[in-house]
Amino acid sequence: MTRYATLAAILSQRIQQGLYPAGHRLPSVRTLSQEHGVSISTVQQAYRLLEEQRLVEARPKSGYFVHTQRAQAELPAMTAPVQRPVDISQWEQVLELVRSRPHEGLIQLGRGMPDIAEPTMKPLIVALRNAARHGDLRSLYYDSIQGVAALREQVARLLLDSGCQIGPDQLLITTGCQEAISAGLRAVCQPGDIVAVDSPCFHGTMQTLKGLGIKALEIPTDPLTGVSLAALEMALEQWPVKAILLTPNCNNPLGYIMPDAHKQRLLTLAQRHDAAIIEDDVYGDIAYHYPRPRTIKSFDEDGRVLLCSSFSKTLAPGLRVGWIAPGRYLERVLHMKFIGSGATATQPQLAIAEFIRGGHYLQHLRRMRARYQQNRDRMTDLILKYFPAGTRVSRPRGGFMLWIELDEAFDTLRLNRHLEPQGVQIAVGSIFSAAGKYRNCLRINYAPKLTAEIEQAVQRVGATIQRLMPSSVLQPQTD
Amino acid sequence: MTRYATLAAILSQRIQQGLYPAGHRLPSVRTLSQEHGVSISTVQQAYRLLEEQRLVEARPKSGYFVHTQRAQAELPAMTAPVQRPVDISQWEQVLELVRSRPHEGLIQLGRGMPDIAEPTMKPLIVALRNAARHGDLRSLYYDSIQGVAALREQVARLLLDSGCQIGPDQLLITTGCQEAISAGLRAVCQPGDIVAVDSPCFHGTMQTLKGLGIKALEIPTDPLTGVSLAALEMALEQWPVKAILLTPNCNNPLGYIMPDAHKQRLLTLAQRHDAAIIEDDVYGDIAYHYPRPRTIKSFDEDGRVLLCSSFSKTLAPGLRVGWIAPGRYLERVLHMKFIGSGATATQPQLAIAEFIRGGHYLQHLRRMRARYQQNRDRMTDLILKYFPAGTRVSRPRGGFMLWIELDEAFDTLRLNRHLEPQGVQIAVGSIFSAAGKYRNCLRINYAPKLTAEIEQAVQRVGATIQRLMPSSVLQPQTD
């Protein structure tokens, strides 16, 4: 065990023994450093670990305190999807989710929208306006099919934070992460091929597989560490898997960060079975700790990892600017991007490049990381308060989504139908599975400011679940 | 023969007999109306026809004059592509063309860029800035996957001009026409299927077929009326053609407008053989005459036509906003669009909707139609002046491209290599063919202001062609 883990274990024990009660101030970093003969940074790492375990909370300028919210939801179980390649269904439910648009009176707890109302976004609006200056027509022309060079340079710089040294010429700007993944898949797969995915898996990715006629092989996934490597290895031995498609950092919907050791082992497995890895890192920059987690791509030596990301979750989804670092598949991905939508819109590329160059992006990330982490705790409290006992809740380490597992017999499709007239929308669990598993699960977004209105919406969801619970099945059914 | 055609024939004869010499003022509309006992509008139609034949030119506020430019280039021959389905090649040449971006010192005669420097574009810049207002965050959110409703309403209104009554709910906003065609193709075809295309055919479309693993069946095409219906019928009888993909209005690269009667017969053929029609109308709004030509879609009764277009040629390509009216394939196209790039960027949609609503779009079209028609004549004059005798030149009725056919033995790939060091780029003919035909052809863009610099570039192209002509093959070769 490392020093910081040892220290964290000691502190954890003391908290659980009640030596430091809830809300109590914990010893300062300096005190612990002297007391245990370890470095300041070791103590900080220990406290960070305890923060992640929600045992401790940091209060700005005051130090560390025992978490006042001691009740902790049970985690969802390791998932157990079908262990063979399947065709993907569920398009109708996805369409229902993505076709809706924000409007007065509908509370969209289901969609993957970041909060864009923070003041740290302001310089981006200015940059967008500046990119549409009179007399400067650059933003109206096609730029290079590979993307605006200034933006590729900034993205290359950002990638250093995730351990990647990738030149701007090895990057391709795309119309959102969706296009990155779609072009990446088309570059490495043919219809009928098999792709291994984490499970649950983002519904947009699932539908891409469906649209391309690719079969999904869902791998059992742990809610804290990600895809089971043992199960993946068995799958790779049994099936001709062309690619492994994963969101290892701040997974959507589970929120875990795959440990670095797992990332390395996964890469070794992919090499042994000659599979490509499509890595969706769209939430990686809003991991709650800094420096942000490494990507699988950062360990890649033979160019088999296609790293996909975008500014849709870190800045704003309506910009439609993403990127891909396609490794050895660059030329083919470029072709797929060209035929898919041509060049990506120029103006938002220019604006984002300017925004990053001015240091505004990292400033915005700092703010959003803290905001989302606070919201995670508050939303978890709301779920514990309003949802039935026994509800299992994920413990995200980044992003802004909670995965909620209800009683096995519960049906969230039915829940959604009951919520619709109440003006609340959730994402049903079944769209995160190829063959409609996870019907007893739902995903909730905690990005926006958690106003009284949102608390009421969560309360309504909870009450509706209580009402629809199998134990109350004797009530007259109305649907 | 209709009345206006009869009148046009009479006037044409008089001009050719020298009764009205070059530059001479022609009788006024009122005079001819009285003289021939026909309506004012019949005379106007007759004059419009003569304008299209380049026998007559209208001078604002002065009336009609005999065209001073009497020299007329010979038209390219009816094309004769390979009469069987083939896989598409030529990606490297296309990549070379589209990878380049505008920079000082390179004159891009080869790319399909409109002129965006006209003052009628100014309200669009204002609208783009307004769409990124402080406090109004709409432009940063995802809007509906189907596209911003306000824009779909405006597009539906514009479509009336081409004879189409299509509701906003039957439209889908896309990331450029490229995405419209790509999603349309994926909605109706599988890899290995056969699609009939006009020939020459836009290289972006060709590459889409290649990327999707679809075979192209190139149909002989007339430079004035489009695809040969007789040849198409034979092809449909011989091969299991899934879709017919055409640009019937202001064709790229040939510039023709398919007569309405042909459009109707083509639709009947498609019905008989149960093929879908993918209609690329991206240049349709900049036909030189008004009202603009009808689309095949306007004759469609059973929803088999997928009408694709964008604002990339009429406004600006860097906006990346297009649309598709997919008829009976709506749901499937929506799926393909969703998995391809997700929603289309919101801000340009809001801006364009505002621009059209304010009447600025039609105003801009009026200006550009006149500008491009003038440029067509001036560019044709330059070609006649600087290119070798015997050069065949298309006679576009819309858009801003000339298709130029040189001696059969000439190689434009070699020409381009010689032009590169001279800072001039053309589009080589072979990329408009599935299997590299049209090597003796090139496409030239006449959208920008025809400055002395551009005239010099055309002169350099002409001189280089003269130098590389097979008759001068005895000169020492340097490539």
Interface residues (C-beta under 8 A of the other chain):
Chain A: W91 V94 L95 V98 R99 S100 R101 P102 R111 M113 I116 A117 M121 K122 I125 L128 R129 A132 R133 H134 L137 R138 S139 L140 Y141 Y142 D143 S144 I145 Q146 T174 T175 G176 Q178 E179 S182 R186 Q190 P191 G204 Q207 T208 K210 G211 L212 G213 L315 A316 P317 G318 L319 R320 L334 H335 M336 F338 I339 G340 S341 G342 A343 T344 A345 T346 Q347 P348
Chain B: W91 V94 L95 V98 R99 S100 R101 P102 R111 M113 I116 A117 M121 K122 I125 L128 R129 A132 R133 H134 L137 R138 S139 L140 Y141 Y142 D143 S144 I145 Q146 T174 T175 G176 Q178 E179 S182 R186 Q190 P191 G204 Q207 T208 K210 G211 L212 L315 A316 P317 G318 L319 R320 L334 H335 M336 F338 I339 G340 S341 G342 A343 T344 A345 T346 Q347 P348
